[in-house]
Amino acid sequence: MKLTKEKIIEAIKSVEDPDLGMSLVEMGLIYDVVIDNDNNVNIQMTLSSPSCPVGPQLMTDVEVEARTLKEVNKIKIDLVWDPPWAPETMATDSVKDALGIW
């Protein structure tokens, strides 16, 4: 079975921001997933705040969930700050609704 970006995204959807109880994927904190020919996975993600105290744990959780896919070889998580997270444009409608953004 071919490893795809969609499969990785689906696998990490269960990782939630502990304060908000919302999926990092739905919050728009996962910026990109790149898979090479050897099924090495690079995930670019950000946090809701640079001072997020659980950032390292969230990154670990993303890696653990991505590893549930047996096709995955190596995983690299890149924490990026550009572009800055903007829930108004990056989050799903359900997250915006829960946060009162409209």
Residue pairs with C-beta under 8 A, 6 or more apart in sequence:
1 71
2 71
3 35
3 39
3 41
3 69
3 71
3 72
4 35
5 33
5 34
5 35
7 69
8 33
8 35
8 41
8 43
8 66
8 69
8 72
9 25
9 30
9 33
11 65
11 66
11 68
11 69
12 24
12 25
12 30
12 43
12 62
12 65
12 66
13 23
13 25
13 26
14 23
14 65
15 23
15 24
15 25
15 58
15 61
15 62
15 65
16 22
16 23
16 24
17 23
17 24
17 27
17 29
17 48
17 58
18 54
20 27
20 48
20 98
20 99
22 95
22 98
24 30
24 45
24 58
24 62
26 91
26 92
26 94
26 95
27 48
27 85
27 87
27 90
27 91
27 92
27 95
28 85
28 86
28 87
28 89
28 90
28 91
28 92
28 95
29 45
29 46
29 47
29 48
29 85
29 90
30 43
30 44
30 45
30 62
31 44
31 45
31 46
31 80
32 42
32 43
32 44
33 41
33 42
33 43
33 44
34 41
34 42
34 44
35 41
35 42
36 42
38 73
38 74
39 71
39 72
39 73
40 73
40 74
40 75
40 76
41 66
41 72
41 73
41 74
41 75
41 76
42 75
42 76
42 78
43 62
43 63
43 66
43 75
43 76
43 77
43 78
44 78
44 80
45 58
45 59
45 62
45 77
45 78
45 79
45 80
46 79
46 80
46 81
46 84
46 85
47 55
47 58
47 79
47 85
48 85
48 87
50 81
52 58
55 79
59 77
59 79
62 77
63 75
63 77
66 72
66 75
67 75
87 95
87 96
87 99
87 101
88 96
88 101
91 99
91 101
96 102
